[in-house]
Amino acid sequence: MYNFQLIQSLLRNYEAAVVDRRISPNDSMNDQWYFEVGRSAVEVIAVALMASKIQAVNKVLDVPCGHGRVLRHLIHLFSGAEFHACDLDTDGVDFCASTFGAIPIYSQEELTDVDFGSQYDLIWAGSLFTHTTQDVTRRWTAYLARFLSPQGIIVATSHGRWCQHVHKVAPYIGEDRWQEILKDYSSLGYGYRDYLKKESHQFISGSYGISIAKPHVTIRNLEDIPGIRIYLYLERGLADHQDVVAFGRPSYDEPWPNMHK
Ligand SMILES: C[S@@+](CC[C@H](N)C(=O)[O-])C[C@H]1O[C@@H](n2cnc3c(N)ncnc32)[C@H](O)[C@@H]1O
C-alpha cells in the first residue's frame, strides 16, 4: 500500500507556503539554480516517501545542511516536524538554526564521530557522497542508517553517469585529477580525487573531493547495510543532475504478517 494521502497533504502544505529567499553571504552554493535545486529535492523526497513504508515524518536530519539551500524548503514540506541541521561548516549550521529554527549539530571530519542520538524518519544527504571516497561513502551511509526510525528512510545523492557529460561544460575539478577519477570510474565503477586547497574552503585530504559512481556500485554499496531495503534509484533525479537513491527501514527481509504460522 502506498502512502498516497500522506504525500498529498505534505505537498499541499508545501505549495501553500512561501520559501524564505534570504541567502547567507557565506553560502558557497549560491548560483542561478539555488531555488530550483531545493524544489527538486522536495520532489524526489516526495517520490522516495511514496515508495517507502513511512506513515508520518516527525523528525528530519539534513546532513550536510550547508546554509539551508534545501532545508528552507523541507521546513514547509514537513511543517510541525523537528529538524536537525548538521554540517562541518559551523557558520552554515548556525545560519540554519537561527533562520530556519533547526537544532544545530556541528559535524566532525569523520562523520561517524558524531552521535546524533536520535531516530529520524527522514535523513536527507544531498551533495555529501558526491564528495567522498568509496570507503567513506560506505562507512557513512551504514552509520547514518543506525539513526533511522522503524520506517525511516535516507535519501542521498551521488554523481552518476550523466556527470561525465556535465564536467565537460561545468568542470567539477582540475582536468588532470578528473582524468584519474574517470580511469577508476571505468575500471572500478567509482572514482574519487581530493580537491586542492584552492578549490574548496573545506580542504580535508582523503575525505573531501569529487566522486563519481556507477548506479550498480552505489546500489552494491548499500547491500551490506543491515536492516534496510533499497527503495529506489533515480538517474539525474536531483535538478536533472545528481542521481538519487533512497533506502531505509524496514529491512528487505522483514517477514510478511502470518508468514511463520
Ligand atoms: C556541496 S555542499 C552541499 C551543502 C548542502 N547539502 C546543499 O545542498 O546546499 C557539501 C557540504 O558538505 C559539508 N561537509 C563536508 N564534510 C563533512 C562532514 N564530515 N560532515 C558534515 N558535513 C560535511 C561541507 O561543509 C559542505 O557544506
The ligand as an SDF file (V2000), in Angstrom:
LIG
                    3D

 27 29  0  0  0  0  0  0  0  0999 V2000
   28.2860   20.6780   -1.8490 C   0  0  0  0  0  0  0  0  0  0  0  0
   27.9750   21.1980   -0.2110 S   0  0  0  0  0  0  0  0  0  0  0  0
   26.2380   20.7900   -0.0750 C   0  0  0  0  0  0  0  0  0  0  0  0
   25.5470   21.5140    1.0600 C   0  0  0  0  0  0  0  0  0  0  0  0
   24.0240   21.3480    1.0870 C   0  0  0  0  0  0  0  0  0  0  0  0
   23.6300   19.9460    1.1810 N   0  0  0  0  0  0  0  0  0  0  0  0
   23.3950   21.9790   -0.1240 C   0  0  0  0  0  0  0  0  0  0  0  0
   22.8640   21.2620   -0.9650 O   0  0  0  0  0  0  0  0  0  0  0  0
   23.4390   23.2010   -0.2340 O   0  0  0  0  0  0  0  0  0  0  0  0
   28.7860   19.9370    0.7180 C   0  0  0  0  0  0  0  0  0  0  0  0
   28.7920   20.1930    2.2120 C   0  0  0  0  0  0  0  0  0  0  0  0
   29.3710   19.0590    2.8620 O   0  0  0  0  0  0  0  0  0  0  0  0
   29.9100   19.5500    4.0660 C   0  0  0  0  0  0  0  0  0  0  0  0
   30.7800   18.5120    4.6550 N   0  0  0  0  0  0  0  0  0  0  0  0
   31.9760   18.0780    4.2510 C   0  0  0  0  0  0  0  0  0  0  0  0
   32.4610   17.1390    5.0990 N   0  0  0  0  0  0  0  0  0  0  0  0
   31.5260   16.9750    6.0620 C   0  0  0  0  0  0  0  0  0  0  0  0
   31.4430   16.1620    7.2380 C   0  0  0  0  0  0  0  0  0  0  0  0
   32.4190   15.3440    7.5970 N   0  0  0  0  0  0  0  0  0  0  0  0
   30.3310   16.2510    7.9950 N   0  0  0  0  0  0  0  0  0  0  0  0
   29.3240   17.0940    7.6430 C   0  0  0  0  0  0  0  0  0  0  0  0
   29.3610   17.8950    6.5660 N   0  0  0  0  0  0  0  0  0  0  0  0
   30.4450   17.8350    5.7810 C   0  0  0  0  0  0  0  0  0  0  0  0
   30.6150   20.8150    3.6320 C   0  0  0  0  0  0  0  0  0  0  0  0
   30.8960   21.6430    4.7190 O   0  0  0  0  0  0  0  0  0  0  0  0
   29.5800   21.4100    2.6690 C   0  0  0  0  0  0  0  0  0  0  0  0
   28.7140   22.2950    3.3410 O   0  0  0  0  0  0  0  0  0  0  0  0
  1  2  1  0
  2  3  1  0
  2 10  1  0
  3  4  1  0
  4  5  1  0
  5  6  1  0
  5  7  1  0
  7  8  2  0
  7  9  1  0
 10 11  1  0
 11 12  1  0
 11 26  1  0
 12 13  1  0
 13 14  1  0
 13 24  1  0
 14 15  1  0
 14 23  1  0
 15 16  2  0
 16 17  1  0
 17 18  1  0
 17 23  2  0
 18 19  1  0
 18 20  2  0
 20 21  1  0
 21 22  2  0
 22 23  1  0
 24 25  1  0
 24 26  1  0
 26 27  1  0
M  CHG  2   2   1   9  -1
M  END
$$$$
